[in-house]
Amino acid sequence: MEVCSFDPTGSVLAVAGRRGHVHLVDWRAGGGQVVGDIKMNTGVRSLWWSDKELFTLGEDSEIYVWDVGQRRCLRRWKDDGGYGSQILEGDRSGKYMAIGYVD
């Protein structure tokens, strides 16, 4: 569980799996039951939640925005200068976002 992130309410944990899979775990009951998953085209580097959406960063510096309730990608784009990007963070509203690399 190197790459994981709780939603703002603390009830859903997104956990990066292999080959672009992100598993969604219901944390409310305390049992940690997997309730669904989403799939990117590349491996997952970072996960981050805004108030309502899950943002994922792929190995190819492509950012996906997910509607977790419907398990579908709302939009995606590639960070043009993001060669080797590893971290995705932002404000809770989803208005501002930063993508970077840690040395």
Secondary structure as the mmCIF struct_conf table of DSSP 4:
data_model
#
loop_
_struct_conf.conf_type_id
_struct_conf.id
_struct_conf.beg_label_comp_id
_struct_conf.beg_label_asym_id
_struct_conf.beg_label_seq_id
_struct_conf.end_label_comp_id
_struct_conf.end_label_asym_id
_struct_conf.end_label_seq_id
BEND BEND1 VAL A 3 VAL A 3
STRN STRN1 CYS A 4 PHE A 6
TURN_TY1_P TURN_TY1_P1 PRO A 8 THR A 9
BEND BEND2 GLY A 10 SER A 11
STRN STRN2 VAL A 12 ALA A 16
BEND BEND3 ARG A 18 ARG A 18
TURN_TY1_P TURN_TY1_P2 ARG A 19 GLY A 20
STRN STRN3 HIS A 21 ASP A 26
TURN_TY1_P TURN_TY1_P3 ARG A 28 ALA A 29
BEND BEND4 GLY A 30 GLY A 31
STRN STRN4 GLN A 33 LYS A 39
BEND BEND5 ASN A 41 THR A 42
STRN STRN5 VAL A 44 TRP A 49
BEND BEND6 ASP A 51 LYS A 52
STRN STRN6 LEU A 54 GLY A 58
TURN_TY1_P TURN_TY1_P4 GLU A 59 ASP A 60
BEND BEND7 SER A 61 SER A 61
STRN STRN7 GLU A 62 ASP A 67
TURN_TY1_P TURN_TY1_P5 VAL A 68 ARG A 71
STRN STRN8 ARG A 72 LYS A 78
TURN_TY1_P TURN_TY1_P6 ASP A 80 GLY A 81
TURN_TY1_P TURN_TY1_P7 TYR A 83 GLY A 84
STRN STRN9 ILE A 87 GLY A 90
TURN_TY1_P TURN_TY1_P8 ARG A 92 SER A 93
BEND BEND8 GLY A 94 LYS A 95
STRN STRN10 MET A 97 GLY A 100
#
